Amino acid sequence: MVLPPPVDVMRPRSADEIPAQGAPPREIQYSLKLDGFRALAFVLGGGKVVLQSRSRRDLAPEFPAIAAHLRDRLPPGIVLDGELCAYRDGRLSFTDLLRSPADRARAGVPVSYIAFDLLAVPGRDVRALPLRDRWALLGTALRDTGPQLQRVLATVDEETARGWFRDLRDAGVEGIVAKSLDSPYRAGPTWAWRKIRHAETSDGVLLGLVGPPDRPRALVVRLADGRTVSTSPRLTPAQSREVGALAGDRAGPLVQDPEHGPVRWIDPPLPVELRQLAVRQRQENATFVRVRSEG
């Protein structure tokens, strides 16, 4: 295995606009930004598959059918980068990724692995190759692998990408990722890849729960710049259940915090996705989107 786990992922930087297409050889690939769990897929020897999350946790036990499909359809030594995606009622469903495999099966929720890059083939690390070459290799590797294992929808046509951005939001597509076709695969954030979302979000850290630990009303979160704020508006019932299921067991005793009132601090904290800051009565608030989990 020339590229064993763990491997740090390449990450796009946020941009406000879809960039214009460049002239060859500085062309841009536009691909769908899907609402799923980011995971590197390692097909190892001995029938083992690792689905490595961004935090380096193995997600294969949580997605056994995908791991089995990768093992059966791809040769040992191949490494992919992509998203685990669940589907419900004709759209992507991030919440269903948080459910157990048994719960998803009972609900009839299918899961696919949508690959957007290839890092290694048997006997060769290909991260130094430009994206255009890795993309061609990915297409060859995923030929006839079925709906559970697909290559992400992508184009070099700017107007097509703008149409996807406009028309596919209701299907759960978060936006567009624009990538230089010249770019090698390098770990960490890069301007060679840019993500354009419908509503820009940011990462935060869930520190505390306001209300019952199994059904919190609001959260205390730490923003990327280090400030600690409360979420607003009130969590929806679905959000409250999601947070309670993931964080309730981590909650400590109820304490009175001078800034946030009655709160239960959680240990360890959880990564969360936040949207828009607003100032209400001199109190700065963040809007909760979801628990990042291992996505």
C-alpha positions, -999 to +999 in steps of 0.1 A: +000+000+000+018+031-012-006+055+006-019+041+038-042+060+062-043+085+077-039+112+051-048+149+055-073+162+030-071+191+006-096+218+015-112+245-006-113+281+005-146+300+006-154+324-022-184+347-029-187+341-067-183+313-092-150+322-109-149+327-147-135+300-168-098+304-176-081+298-209-061+265-214-041+253-197-054+272-167-089+257-170-113+253-141-134+223-132-168+230-116-183+203-095-213+199-072-207+206-035-228+179-019-243+179+016-226+148+031-197+134+051-163+140+037-143+108+037-112+094+021-117+058+010-088+034+013-091-001-002-065-021+018-053-056+014-071-085+031-105-072+024-102-042+047-116-008+038-111+025+058-134+055+053-113+082+070-131+113+081-115+147+082-108+141+119-091+108+110-119+086+124-128+054+105-164+057+094-165+022+078-184+006+107-211+032+103-214+026+066-208-011+062-226-015+029-204+012+013-173-003+027-183-037+013-191-022-021-157-005-023-140-038-013-158-058-040-155-033-068-121-017-065-085-032-063-064-029-031-042+001-031-067+026-045-074+058-025-104+081-032-116+114-018-153+120-018-186+124+002-208+099+018-243+110+008-278+099+020-310+104-001-346+109+011-376+121-010-355+129-040-329+151-022-297+148-001-304+142+036-275+150+059-296+141+090-299+105+078-262+102+078-263+106+116-286+076+120-275+040+125-271+017+095-301-003+108-323+028+111-314+039+076-322+004+063-356+003+080-364+038+066-353+027+031-326+055+029-299+047+004-263+059+008-237+064-019-201+073-020-196+102-045-159+105-054-144+137-066-107+129-066-082+100-067-050+100-046-035+066-054-038+036-077-023+002-070+014+008-066+014+045-073+007+077-053-008+101-079-013+132-057+015+151-076-004+148-109-026+176-120-063+173-113-071+168-150-050+136-150-064+124-116-099+130-129-093+108-159-079+081-137-109+084-114-133+079-144-115+048-154-114+034-118-152+039-113-164+026-146-193+002-140-192+005-102-230+011-098-250+038-081-234+032-047-201+044-060-201+073-084-180+101-097-193+136-088-211+156-115-186+181-129-181+203-160-157+228-175-186+249-188-191+280-166-228+285-177-236+249-169-221+253-135-242+285-129-273+266-139-265+238-114-260+264-087-293+280-095-314+249-101-301+222-078-305+239-044-338+222-037-321+188-042-298+195-013-268+206-033-249+232-012-232+249-041-203+246-065-166+238-060-143+254-085-109+237-090-079+244-111-073+215-134-036+222-130-037+216-092-019+188-075-034+173-044-019+190-014-031+188+022-047+218+038-066+248+026-059+262-009-071+289-033-066+263-061-100+250-049-128+274-041-162+266-026-192+288-034-222+281-012-258+294-014-256+306+022-220+309+035-215+290+067-186+287+091-172+262+116-177+266+153-175+245+185-205+234+206-196+241+242-229+241+261-266+233+261-294+256+271-325+237+282-330+199+287-299+180+276-319+157+254-340+185+238-320+218+241-336+251+231-303+269+223-266+263+223-235+281+235-208+280+208-173+292+202-168+310+169-138+306+146-124+339+160-125+326+196-156+345+208-183+326+227-219+334+218-254+319+221-274+306+191-305+322+179-333+317+169-345+287+190-335+253+177-361+236+155-375+203+168-354+183+144-322+203+154-330+198+191-334+161+187-302+159+166-281+178+192-297+160+221-288+126+206-252+136+199-244+158+229-269+150+256-247+122+272-217+147+273-236+173+293-225+182+328-246+196+357-266+227+352-246+259+362-254+296+361-231+313+336-228+351+340-231+356+302-253+329+290-275+321+320-284+285+330-262+262+308-249+226+308-213+225+295-205+194+274-172+174+274-158+168+249-170+197+227-185+190+193-178+207+159-208+225+145-217+245+114-230+280+119-246+306+097-250+344+098-242+366+128-268+391+139-268+417+166-299+416+188-301+439+218-263+442+218-259+405+221-242+389+191-257+356+180-250+327+157-275+307+138-271+269+143-271+248+111-260+213+122-235+193+141-205+188+119-199+153+133-173+137+111-184+153+078 
